[in-house]
Amino acid sequence: MNILRRLREQAKEYDCSVCGANHARSEIRLLGRLEAAWIVRVTYSRCETQFKLLVYVDRERASLAPMTERPVRARRPPVSLDDVIDAHEFLEGFDGDVRSLFAGKGKVVGSTET
């Protein structure tokens, strides 16, 4: 039995108490394990409401699968005020269209017009 898979299946049956949307897309993370119980944090992706659960499982079923967790993805640092000002100054002096703005250096930008 995979506890994360089981919890994700059950999450589809519940709605968020804050925004009312379904918990099918919630992030579920294992925080720890105490004998036949798991400590789980649920974060709803839409309104970012978080809550913790203590999930008890039948001891026989709990011993069938080890606890596994997905690796945490590295987060990028937030955009700073200096970044916004730099982008503003760059765009103020930019003379071109959106396609040329986002084309990588050295890449040829083709036209879809005939």
C-alpha positions in Angstrom: 0.0 0.0 0.0 1.4 3.4 -1.0 0.1 5.9 1.6 0.6 9.0 -0.6 -1.3 7.4 -3.5 -4.2 6.5 -1.2 -4.3 10.0 0.3 -4.4 11.6 -3.1 -7.2 9.3 -4.2 -9.2 10.3 -1.0 -8.4 14.0 -1.4 -10.6 14.0 -4.5 -13.7 13.5 -2.3 -13.1 16.6 -0.2 -13.5 20.3 -0.8 -11.4 23.2 0.7 -13.1 24.8 3.7 -11.7 28.2 2.7 -12.4 28.5 -1.0 -14.7 25.5 -1.6 -12.7 24.0 -4.5 -11.9 20.3 -4.6 -8.7 19.0 -3.0 -7.8 16.8 -6.0 -4.8 19.2 -6.8 -3.6 19.6 -3.3 0.1 19.0 -2.4 0.4 16.2 0.1 3.7 15.8 1.9 4.8 13.2 4.4 6.4 14.9 7.4 7.0 11.8 9.5 5.9 8.5 10.8 5.0 7.2 14.2 4.5 3.4 14.2 1.3 2.9 12.2 0.6 6.6 11.7 1.8 9.2 9.3 2.1 12.9 9.9 1.0 14.6 6.7 0.8 18.3 5.5 -1.8 19.2 2.9 -1.4 22.4 1.0 -4.2 23.4 -1.4 -2.7 24.9 -4.6 -5.5 27.4 -5.2 -5.7 29.4 -2.0 -2.6 27.9 -0.3 -4.5 26.8 2.8 -2.4 24.4 4.8 -3.3 21.8 7.5 -1.7 18.8 9.1 -3.2 15.4 9.5 -2.3 12.4 11.7 -3.3 9.5 9.5 -3.7 6.1 11.2 -3.4 2.9 9.2 -3.9 -0.7 10.0 -0.5 -2.1 11.2 -0.6 -5.0 8.7 -1.3 -2.8 5.7 1.2 -0.2 6.9 4.1 -2.6 6.9 3.6 -3.5 3.2 5.2 -0.4 1.8 8.0 1.8 3.0 7.5 5.6 3.4 8.7 7.4 0.3 8.6 11.1 -0.6 9.3 13.1 -3.7 12.4 15.3 -3.6 11.8 18.9 -2.9 12.2 21.1 -6.0 14.6 24.1 -5.6 12.7 27.4 -5.7 13.9 30.4 -7.6 14.5 33.5 -5.5 11.6 36.1 -5.7 11.8 38.9 -8.2 13.4 41.9 -6.5 12.6 45.6 -6.9 15.9 46.0 -8.7 14.9 43.3 -11.2 11.6 45.1 -11.9 13.5 48.4 -12.4 16.1 46.8 -14.7 13.3 45.2 -16.8 11.5 48.5 -17.0 14.6 50.4 -18.2 15.4 47.7 -20.7 11.9 47.7 -22.2 11.8 51.5 -22.3 14.7 51.5 -24.7 13.7 48.3 -26.6 12.8 48.8 -30.3 11.3 45.6 -31.6 8.4 43.2 -31.4 7.6 40.5 -28.8 9.0 37.7 -31.0 12.4 39.4 -31.2 12.3 40.2 -27.5 12.0 36.5 -26.5 14.2 35.0 -29.2 17.4 33.6 -27.8 20.7 35.2 -28.9 22.0 33.7 -32.2 18.6 32.1 -33.0 16.9 32.9 -36.3 13.3 34.1 -35.9 11.2 33.0 -38.7 8.0 34.7 -39.9 4.6 32.8 -40.1 3.4 35.3 -42.7 3.3 34.3 -46.3 
